[in-house]
Amino acid sequence: MNNIDSIEKALEQFPQQRIISAWIEGDYAHGLAAKDNKPSLCVITMPQPWEILLGEARTTQNMRDLDIRILTPLSYIDGLLDGHRSLLESLTLPTECFLLDAGFIRAIEPFAHRLTTSNVVKTALDDARGNLSVLRHWPGMKSAKRNKSMAETARLLNGVRHIQSGTEAWPCLLDADEITLLRRIRLHGMNLADLERDYGLLADTRKTPPSPPVGALCPQTGRRRSSRIESSNRQPRGGIIFRQESDTCPAWFRRRDYG
């Protein structure tokens, strides 16, 4: 983490924004970072009072030169409900990757399995298929880039395999043996035909987790949302419903319009 000083310096430009949570993501969180890799950082900050009053509290900033992503809480929640894997991984993140958490992420972690819908698996398979298409039709790709793309595709397929085998939430850190294999692929590559075969087996099986049931009640409000949900085909927002057995329902979920 030899770039941590530059990251801290970059965050000094937000003196009026209270940082709620910050963590290392990407290769470091996946256990795949090389010594010379620059860490990717995700930060959640409170919006300014005027942004809240004007309804502009959903913002995302990308500091590409330092690989830092800054979100407000509502933008983060929107990303979770839309099934963004990089944000879902924050709910299964290794503890040592957290730089700061004021309890915000920990409060959401119990709902990680409800956020991993069939759409999350579908988009992972779609991304893997896209990678395979590029690898197949671009034989002149540089070796290092090609190997990294193969490893990322294999990581996506392993994540899908975990979900299909019963893991409740999209995994951030895979098993030690899987990480060792991915590191080897990054260095030496692998047979593209084997990768395509693995994709074919997972895509044909399609044992994706079922979408959560509609019509369930939010335990705190007692309100039924089925009519709004049934009129929308969007996933996963239409499937994020709290069951009666849930003993907590965060305020930001109770106030959210799922339609």
Salt bridges, closest charged atoms under 4 A:
GLU25 OE1 - ARG69 NH2 2.73
ASP27 OD1 - ARG186 NH2 2.86
ASP78 OD2 - ARG58 NE 2.56
ASP78 OD1 - ARG256 NH1 2.76
ASP82 OD1 - ARG237 NE 2.81
GLU89 OE1 - HIS30 NE2 2.79
GLU89 OE2 - ARG155 NH1 3.16
GLU109 OE2 - ARG106 NH1 2.35
ASP126 OD2 - LYS122 NZ 2.94
ASP126 OD1 - ARG129 NH2 3.40
ASP127 OD2 - ARG85 NH2 2.62
GLU152 OE2 - ARG155 NH2 3.02
GLU178 OE1 - HIS162 NE2 2.97
ASP194 OD1 - ARG197 NH1 3.27
GLU196 OE2 - ARG136 NE 2.67
ASP198 OD1 - ARG197 NH2 3.53
GLU245 OE2 - ARG243 NE 3.94
ASP257 OD1 - ARG228 NH2 3.18
